[in-house]
């Protein structure tokens, strides 16, 4: 099974503050993007890796990925969904059977999590790594609790999300004119594909805010002590 990892890094990273988008910031000296690519480049079941970047970030990309064996980057779009669709379209000539779609903002994906996603693709066209919801959920209205939402059967979705290539490309094409989804499994669902749930990892959390970056940096520093 030829498998390609598609890493979306075309976000502007505004929520993390500062000038440089978060995927190009150094984490203990190594750019977030470079860290995010390593588990895929090192994985024996992944044949190639392509990154989707924002127009204007070419220099930051080149600096962050110097020396790595990657397919040439492609340019993303205004929404994450546009970036993924462009990335998928760019893989049309690669004869991929499967694609793993991953957020560049998740730098610590364990190899075993990649294996779980790929294993699930043997029996389903899509595979989603998830973690249980541990907090009690409330719906709010006008500054007060409107109701408590039962958390049974609810999951937090992570990436990498795995798909059979032809199916997810078709799902993205079909959704191109619809309001954007925040992950790719949502488009697979919309297309009527079965999305298998597999166990995610707390390590694979997304770095969104400046605090997330600071926490990750502290964790890396502690690991080196
Ligand atoms: O904004 P958010 O944290 O949900 O972004 C998730 C991932 O999608 C990030 O790695 C970001 O770089 C990427 N993205 C993208 N193109 C966009 C917006 C986000 O590739 N237009």
py3Dmol code that shows the C-alpha trace and the ligand (Angstrom):
import py3Dmol

protein = """\
ATOM      1  CA  UNK A   1       0.000   0.000   0.000  1.00  0.00           C
ATOM      2  CA  UNK A   2       1.623   3.258  -1.089  1.00  0.00           C
ATOM      3  CA  UNK A   3       1.036   5.810   1.656  1.00  0.00           C
ATOM      4  CA  UNK A   4       1.770   9.519   1.547  1.00  0.00           C
ATOM      5  CA  UNK A   5       1.680  11.895   4.496  1.00  0.00           C
ATOM      6  CA  UNK A   6       0.229  15.316   3.744  1.00  0.00           C
ATOM      7  CA  UNK A   7       1.152  17.873   6.382  1.00  0.00           C
ATOM      8  CA  UNK A   8      -0.907  21.068   6.354  1.00  0.00           C
ATOM      9  CA  UNK A   9       1.128  24.062   7.464  1.00  0.00           C
ATOM     10  CA  UNK A  10      -0.553  26.903   5.583  1.00  0.00           C
ATOM     11  CA  UNK A  11      -2.164  28.532   8.616  1.00  0.00           C
ATOM     12  CA  UNK A  12      -1.200  32.020   9.701  1.00  0.00           C
ATOM     13  CA  UNK A  13      -0.940  30.958  13.355  1.00  0.00           C
ATOM     14  CA  UNK A  14      -2.511  34.134  14.715  1.00  0.00           C
ATOM     15  CA  UNK A  15      -3.776  32.596  17.958  1.00  0.00           C
ATOM     16  CA  UNK A  16      -0.199  31.895  19.117  1.00  0.00           C
ATOM     17  CA  UNK A  17       0.665  35.618  18.876  1.00  0.00           C
ATOM     18  CA  UNK A  18       3.923  37.085  17.535  1.00  0.00           C
ATOM     19  CA  UNK A  19       5.026  37.505  13.928  1.00  0.00           C
ATOM     20  CA  UNK A  20       6.218  34.075  12.802  1.00  0.00           C
ATOM     21  CA  UNK A  21       3.442  31.454  12.400  1.00  0.00           C
ATOM     22  CA  UNK A  22       3.621  28.798  15.113  1.00  0.00           C
ATOM     23  CA  UNK A  23       4.704  25.996  12.772  1.00  0.00           C
ATOM     24  CA  UNK A  24       7.957  27.848  12.075  1.00  0.00           C
ATOM     25  CA  UNK A  25       8.708  28.819  15.685  1.00  0.00           C
ATOM     26  CA  UNK A  26      11.606  27.041  17.359  1.00  0.00           C
ATOM     27  CA  UNK A  27      10.704  24.540  20.073  1.00  0.00           C
ATOM     28  CA  UNK A  28      13.862  23.930  22.105  1.00  0.00           C
ATOM     29  CA  UNK A  29      15.815  25.063  19.044  1.00  0.00           C
ATOM     30  CA  UNK A  30      13.997  22.966  16.409  1.00  0.00           C
ATOM     31  CA  UNK A  31      11.123  24.449  14.357  1.00  0.00           C
ATOM     32  CA  UNK A  32       7.680  23.011  15.171  1.00  0.00           C
ATOM     33  CA  UNK A  33       7.214  21.955  11.522  1.00  0.00           C
ATOM     34  CA  UNK A  34      10.505  20.053  11.471  1.00  0.00           C
ATOM     35  CA  UNK A  35       9.468  18.199  14.623  1.00  0.00           C
ATOM     36  CA  UNK A  36       6.035  17.468  13.128  1.00  0.00           C
ATOM     37  CA  UNK A  37       7.600  15.927  10.018  1.00  0.00           C
ATOM     38  CA  UNK A  38      10.045  13.627  11.817  1.00  0.00           C
ATOM     39  CA  UNK A  39       7.594  10.869  12.895  1.00  0.00           C
ATOM     40  CA  UNK A  40       6.370  10.553   9.300  1.00  0.00           C
ATOM     41  CA  UNK A  41       9.809  10.684   7.677  1.00  0.00           C
ATOM     42  CA  UNK A  42      11.052   8.057  10.131  1.00  0.00           C
ATOM     43  CA  UNK A  43       8.061   5.712   9.734  1.00  0.00           C
ATOM     44  CA  UNK A  44       8.741   2.587   7.647  1.00  0.00           C
ATOM     45  CA  UNK A  45       5.164   2.412   6.279  1.00  0.00           C
ATOM     46  CA  UNK A  46       5.159   5.954   4.859  1.00  0.00           C
ATOM     47  CA  UNK A  47       6.552   6.356   1.364  1.00  0.00           C
ATOM     48  CA  UNK A  48       6.630  10.130   0.919  1.00  0.00           C
ATOM     49  CA  UNK A  49       5.799  13.351   2.746  1.00  0.00           C
ATOM     50  CA  UNK A  50       4.466  16.606   1.288  1.00  0.00           C
ATOM     51  CA  UNK A  51       3.849  19.882   3.117  1.00  0.00           C
ATOM     52  CA  UNK A  52       1.195  22.458   2.202  1.00  0.00           C
ATOM     53  CA  UNK A  53       2.453  25.970   2.961  1.00  0.00           C
ATOM     54  CA  UNK A  54       1.101  29.498   2.738  1.00  0.00           C
ATOM     55  CA  UNK A  55       2.168  31.775  -0.074  1.00  0.00           C
ATOM     56  CA  UNK A  56       4.933  34.002   1.289  1.00  0.00           C
ATOM     57  CA  UNK A  57       6.251  31.380   3.755  1.00  0.00           C
ATOM     58  CA  UNK A  58       8.663  29.778   1.267  1.00  0.00           C
ATOM     59  CA  UNK A  59      11.782  31.055   3.039  1.00  0.00           C
ATOM     60  CA  UNK A  60      10.583  29.988   6.478  1.00  0.00           C
ATOM     61  CA  UNK A  61       9.694  26.571   5.023  1.00  0.00           C
ATOM     62  CA  UNK A  62      13.118  26.177   3.402  1.00  0.00           C
ATOM     63  CA  UNK A  63      14.884  27.069   6.643  1.00  0.00           C
ATOM     64  CA  UNK A  64      12.711  24.723   8.734  1.00  0.00           C
ATOM     65  CA  UNK A  65      13.086  21.722   6.432  1.00  0.00           C
ATOM     66  CA  UNK A  66      16.725  22.026   5.295  1.00  0.00           C
ATOM     67  CA  UNK A  67      18.185  18.614   4.467  1.00  0.00           C
ATOM     68  CA  UNK A  68      14.916  16.652   4.804  1.00  0.00           C
ATOM     69  CA  UNK A  69      13.752  14.301   2.026  1.00  0.00           C
ATOM     70  CA  UNK A  70      10.353  15.775   1.150  1.00  0.00           C
ATOM     71  CA  UNK A  71       8.193  16.109  -1.956  1.00  0.00           C
ATOM     72  CA  UNK A  72       8.153  19.713  -3.200  1.00  0.00           C
ATOM     73  CA  UNK A  73       5.749  21.853  -1.150  1.00  0.00           C
ATOM     74  CA  UNK A  74       2.463  23.133  -2.561  1.00  0.00           C
ATOM     75  CA  UNK A  75       0.583  26.304  -1.719  1.00  0.00           C
ATOM     76  CA  UNK A  76      -2.522  26.172   0.473  1.00  0.00           C
ATOM     77  CA  UNK A  77      -5.681  28.250   0.590  1.00  0.00           C
ATOM     78  CA  UNK A  78      -7.703  30.540   2.851  1.00  0.00           C
ATOM     79  CA  UNK A  79      -9.224  27.761   4.983  1.00  0.00           C
ATOM     80  CA  UNK A  80      -7.653  24.538   6.226  1.00  0.00           C
ATOM     81  CA  UNK A  81     -10.051  22.617   3.994  1.00  0.00           C
ATOM     82  CA  UNK A  82      -8.786  24.517   0.927  1.00  0.00           C
ATOM     83  CA  UNK A  83      -5.202  23.713   1.905  1.00  0.00           C
ATOM     84  CA  UNK A  84      -5.955  19.999   2.244  1.00  0.00           C
ATOM     85  CA  UNK A  85      -7.855  19.896  -1.055  1.00  0.00           C
ATOM     86  CA  UNK A  86      -4.948  21.532  -2.875  1.00  0.00           C
ATOM     87  CA  UNK A  87      -2.546  19.102  -1.260  1.00  0.00           C
ATOM     88  CA  UNK A  88      -4.682  16.129  -2.270  1.00  0.00           C
ATOM     89  CA  UNK A  89      -5.012  17.392  -5.851  1.00  0.00           C
ATOM     90  CA  UNK A  90      -1.223  17.765  -6.020  1.00  0.00           C
ATOM     91  CA  UNK A  91      -0.796  14.058  -5.211  1.00  0.00           C
ATOM     92  CA  UNK A  92      -2.841  12.921  -8.222  1.00  0.00           C
ATOM     93  CA  UNK A  93       0.237  11.666 -10.104  1.00  0.00           C
ATOM     94  CA  UNK A  94       1.739   9.803  -7.144  1.00  0.00           C
ATOM     95  CA  UNK A  95      -0.411   6.634  -7.371  1.00  0.00           C
ATOM     96  CA  UNK A  96      -1.051   6.747  -3.622  1.00  0.00           C
ATOM     97  CA  UNK A  97      -3.382   4.159  -2.106  1.00  0.00           C
ATOM     98  CA  UNK A  98      -3.627   5.923   1.230  1.00  0.00           C
ATOM     99  CA  UNK A  99      -2.974   9.368   2.628  1.00  0.00           C
ATOM    100  CA  UNK A 100      -2.406  10.531   6.182  1.00  0.00           C
ATOM    101  CA  UNK A 101      -3.521  14.131   6.667  1.00  0.00           C
ATOM    102  CA  UNK A 102      -1.815  15.836   9.575  1.00  0.00           C
ATOM    103  CA  UNK A 103      -1.709  19.278  11.216  1.00  0.00           C
ATOM    104  CA  UNK A 104       1.771  20.793  11.327  1.00  0.00           C
ATOM    105  CA  UNK A 105       0.775  22.143  14.734  1.00  0.00           C
ATOM    106  CA  UNK A 106       0.967  18.618  16.256  1.00  0.00           C
ATOM    107  CA  UNK A 107       4.682  17.911  16.587  1.00  0.00           C
ATOM    108  CA  UNK A 108       4.745  14.848  18.871  1.00  0.00           C
ATOM    109  CA  UNK A 109       2.837  12.044  17.133  1.00  0.00           C
ATOM    110  CA  UNK A 110       3.976   8.618  18.401  1.00  0.00           C
ATOM    111  CA  UNK A 111       4.877   6.031  15.733  1.00  0.00           C
ATOM    112  CA  UNK A 112       2.397   3.584  17.285  1.00  0.00           C
ATOM    113  CA  UNK A 113      -0.446   6.041  16.687  1.00  0.00           C
ATOM    114  CA  UNK A 114       0.472   6.178  12.979  1.00  0.00           C
ATOM    115  CA  UNK A 115       0.405   2.370  12.952  1.00  0.00           C
ATOM    116  CA  UNK A 116      -3.058   2.273  14.529  1.00  0.00           C
ATOM    117  CA  UNK A 117      -4.426   4.645  11.873  1.00  0.00           C
ATOM    118  CA  UNK A 118      -2.831   2.675   9.019  1.00  0.00           C
ATOM    119  CA  UNK A 119      -3.983  -0.669  10.429  1.00  0.00           C
ATOM    120  CA  UNK A 120      -7.592   0.577  10.526  1.00  0.00           C
ATOM    121  CA  UNK A 121      -7.447   1.466   6.814  1.00  0.00           C
ATOM    122  CA  UNK A 122      -7.326  -2.242   6.001  1.00  0.00           C
ATOM    123  CA  UNK A 123     -11.008  -2.494   6.949  1.00  0.00           C
ATOM    124  CA  UNK A 124     -12.376   1.060   6.516  1.00  0.00           C
ATOM    125  CA  UNK A 125     -11.901   3.888   3.997  1.00  0.00           C
ATOM    126  CA  UNK A 126     -11.175   6.364   6.796  1.00  0.00           C
ATOM    127  CA  UNK A 127      -9.592   6.202  10.250  1.00  0.00           C
ATOM    128  CA  UNK A 128      -9.738   8.819  12.975  1.00  0.00           C
ATOM    129  CA  UNK A 129      -7.554   8.908  16.112  1.00  0.00           C
ATOM    130  CA  UNK A 130      -9.552  10.072  19.112  1.00  0.00           C
ATOM    131  CA  UNK A 131      -9.350  10.594  22.860  1.00  0.00           C
ATOM    132  CA  UNK A 132     -12.233  10.483  25.315  1.00  0.00           C
ATOM    133  CA  UNK A 133     -13.810  13.690  26.581  1.00  0.00           C
ATOM    134  CA  UNK A 134     -12.938  13.874  30.293  1.00  0.00           C
ATOM    135  CA  UNK A 135     -14.537  17.150  31.355  1.00  0.00           C
ATOM    136  CA  UNK A 136     -18.266  17.566  31.901  1.00  0.00           C
ATOM    137  CA  UNK A 137     -19.754  19.442  28.959  1.00  0.00           C
ATOM    138  CA  UNK A 138     -22.127  22.410  29.266  1.00  0.00           C
ATOM    139  CA  UNK A 139     -23.980  24.355  26.649  1.00  0.00           C
ATOM    140  CA  UNK A 140     -24.089  28.047  27.611  1.00  0.00           C
ATOM    141  CA  UNK A 141     -26.456  30.835  26.673  1.00  0.00           C
ATOM    142  CA  UNK A 142     -26.462  34.469  27.852  1.00  0.00           C
ATOM    143  CA  UNK A 143     -23.638  33.843  30.319  1.00  0.00           C
ATOM    144  CA  UNK A 144     -25.373  30.959  32.085  1.00  0.00           C
ATOM    145  CA  UNK A 145     -25.635  27.207  31.710  1.00  0.00           C
ATOM    146  CA  UNK A 146     -28.433  26.223  29.378  1.00  0.00           C
ATOM    147  CA  UNK A 147     -27.889  22.490  29.701  1.00  0.00           C
ATOM    148  CA  UNK A 148     -25.445  19.708  30.493  1.00  0.00           C
ATOM    149  CA  UNK A 149     -24.476  17.709  27.427  1.00  0.00           C
ATOM    150  CA  UNK A 150     -23.935  13.986  28.057  1.00  0.00           C
ATOM    151  CA  UNK A 151     -20.358  13.108  27.117  1.00  0.00           C
ATOM    152  CA  UNK A 152     -21.026   9.410  26.517  1.00  0.00           C
ATOM    153  CA  UNK A 153     -19.951   8.534  23.014  1.00  0.00           C
ATOM    154  CA  UNK A 154     -18.200  11.894  22.457  1.00  0.00           C
ATOM    155  CA  UNK A 155     -14.566  12.002  21.388  1.00  0.00           C
ATOM    156  CA  UNK A 156     -11.860  14.589  20.735  1.00  0.00           C
ATOM    157  CA  UNK A 157     -10.582  14.233  17.164  1.00  0.00           C
ATOM    158  CA  UNK A 158      -6.848  14.377  16.456  1.00  0.00           C
ATOM    159  CA  UNK A 159      -4.567  13.999  13.447  1.00  0.00           C
ATOM    160  CA  UNK A 160      -3.072  12.210  11.559  1.00  0.00           C
ATOM    161  CA  UNK A 161      -6.366  11.115  10.034  1.00  0.00           C
ATOM    162  CA  UNK A 162      -6.033   8.309   7.510  1.00  0.00           C
ATOM    163  CA  UNK A 163      -7.957   7.804   4.282  1.00  0.00           C
ATOM    164  CA  UNK A 164      -7.947   5.798   1.146  1.00  0.00           C
ATOM    165  CA  UNK A 165      -6.720   8.390  -1.312  1.00  0.00           C
ATOM    166  CA  UNK A 166      -9.387   8.176  -4.022  1.00  0.00           C
ATOM    167  CA  UNK A 167     -12.235   8.378  -1.491  1.00  0.00           C
ATOM    168  CA  UNK A 168     -10.979  11.420   0.406  1.00  0.00           C
ATOM    169  CA  UNK A 169     -10.089  13.259  -2.812  1.00  0.00           C
ATOM    170  CA  UNK A 170     -13.659  12.711  -4.050  1.00  0.00           C
ATOM    171  CA  UNK A 171     -15.083  13.812  -0.674  1.00  0.00           C
ATOM    172  CA  UNK A 172     -13.001  17.008  -0.739  1.00  0.00           C
ATOM    173  CA  UNK A 173     -13.989  17.800  -4.306  1.00  0.00           C
ATOM    174  CA  UNK A 174     -17.662  17.303  -3.431  1.00  0.00           C
ATOM    175  CA  UNK A 175     -17.329  19.620  -0.408  1.00  0.00           C
ATOM    176  CA  UNK A 176     -15.340  22.383  -2.111  1.00  0.00           C
ATOM    177  CA  UNK A 177     -18.302  24.758  -2.338  1.00  0.00           C
ATOM    178  CA  UNK A 178     -19.762  23.986   1.126  1.00  0.00           C
ATOM    179  CA  UNK A 179     -18.953  25.797   4.399  1.00  0.00           C
ATOM    180  CA  UNK A 180     -15.504  24.617   5.539  1.00  0.00           C
ATOM    181  CA  UNK A 181     -15.115  21.720   7.955  1.00  0.00           C
ATOM    182  CA  UNK A 182     -12.388  21.818  10.622  1.00  0.00           C
ATOM    183  CA  UNK A 183     -11.182  18.297   9.920  1.00  0.00           C
ATOM    184  CA  UNK A 184     -11.153  15.829   7.067  1.00  0.00           C
ATOM    185  CA  UNK A 185     -13.064  13.060   8.815  1.00  0.00           C
ATOM    186  CA  UNK A 186     -16.071  15.408   8.728  1.00  0.00           C
ATOM    187  CA  UNK A 187     -15.949  15.376   4.938  1.00  0.00           C
ATOM    188  CA  UNK A 188     -15.598  11.603   4.867  1.00  0.00           C
ATOM    189  CA  UNK A 189     -18.685  11.390   7.098  1.00  0.00           C
ATOM    190  CA  UNK A 190     -20.572  13.744   4.790  1.00  0.00           C
ATOM    191  CA  UNK A 191     -19.638  11.525   1.849  1.00  0.00           C
ATOM    192  CA  UNK A 192     -21.141   8.541   3.661  1.00  0.00           C
ATOM    193  CA  UNK A 193     -17.816   6.819   4.308  1.00  0.00           C
ATOM    194  CA  UNK A 194     -17.321   4.712   7.416  1.00  0.00           C
ATOM    195  CA  UNK A 195     -14.774   6.462   9.671  1.00  0.00           C
ATOM    196  CA  UNK A 196     -13.186   3.936  12.035  1.00  0.00           C
ATOM    197  CA  UNK A 197     -12.222   5.213  15.490  1.00  0.00           C
ATOM    198  CA  UNK A 198      -8.735   4.383  16.750  1.00  0.00           C
ATOM    199  CA  UNK A 199      -6.961   5.364  19.944  1.00  0.00           C
ATOM    200  CA  UNK A 200      -5.195   8.734  19.761  1.00  0.00           C
ATOM    201  CA  UNK A 201      -2.515  10.027  22.112  1.00  0.00           C
ATOM    202  CA  UNK A 202      -2.258  12.840  24.649  1.00  0.00           C
ATOM    203  CA  UNK A 203       1.217  13.472  23.200  1.00  0.00           C
ATOM    204  CA  UNK A 204      -0.297  14.359  19.824  1.00  0.00           C
ATOM    205  CA  UNK A 205      -2.061  17.476  21.106  1.00  0.00           C
ATOM    206  CA  UNK A 206      -2.259  20.574  18.919  1.00  0.00           C
ATOM    207  CA  UNK A 207      -0.167  23.621  19.776  1.00  0.00           C
ATOM    208  CA  UNK A 208      -2.608  26.497  19.403  1.00  0.00           C
ATOM    209  CA  UNK A 209      -1.766  29.248  21.892  1.00  0.00           C
ATOM    210  CA  UNK A 210       1.474  30.815  23.122  1.00  0.00           C
ATOM    211  CA  UNK A 211       0.896  28.871  26.368  1.00  0.00           C
ATOM    212  CA  UNK A 212       0.812  25.577  24.451  1.00  0.00           C
ATOM    213  CA  UNK A 213       4.198  26.413  22.925  1.00  0.00           C
ATOM    214  CA  UNK A 214       5.648  27.387  26.301  1.00  0.00           C
ATOM    215  CA  UNK A 215       4.363  24.164  27.905  1.00  0.00           C
ATOM    216  CA  UNK A 216       5.820  22.027  25.111  1.00  0.00           C
ATOM    217  CA  UNK A 217       9.151  23.811  25.485  1.00  0.00           C
ATOM    218  CA  UNK A 218       9.174  23.188  29.243  1.00  0.00           C
ATOM    219  CA  UNK A 219       8.367  19.502  28.682  1.00  0.00           C
ATOM    220  CA  UNK A 220      11.253  19.116  26.223  1.00  0.00           C
ATOM    221  CA  UNK A 221      13.625  20.890  28.607  1.00  0.00           C
ATOM    222  CA  UNK A 222      12.550  18.604  31.479  1.00  0.00           C
ATOM    223  CA  UNK A 223      13.067  15.515  29.277  1.00  0.00           C
ATOM    224  CA  UNK A 224      16.658  16.580  28.605  1.00  0.00           C
ATOM    225  CA  UNK A 225      17.512  17.021  32.289  1.00  0.00           C
TER     226      UNK A 225
END
"""
ligand_1 = """\
21
LIG
O -6.002 26.821 12.680
P -5.845 25.416 13.105
O -5.001 25.249 14.348
O -7.108 24.610 13.153
O -4.980 24.750 11.948
C -4.724 23.368 11.901
C -3.660 23.094 10.851
O -4.150 23.485 9.576
C -2.376 23.885 11.103
O -1.268 23.006 10.936
C -2.417 24.982 10.060
O -1.142 25.389 9.596
C -3.211 24.324 8.928
N -3.939 25.297 8.084
C -3.701 25.320 6.710
N -4.340 26.246 5.915
C -5.196 27.139 6.457
C -5.467 27.126 7.848
C -4.827 26.172 8.639
O -2.900 24.515 6.222
N -5.784 28.033 5.645
"""
view = py3Dmol.view(width=600, height=400)
view.addModel(protein, "pdb")
view.setStyle({"model": 0}, {"cartoon": {"style": "trace"}})
view.addModel(ligand_1, "xyz")
view.setStyle({"model": 1}, {"stick": {}})
view.zoomTo()
view.show()
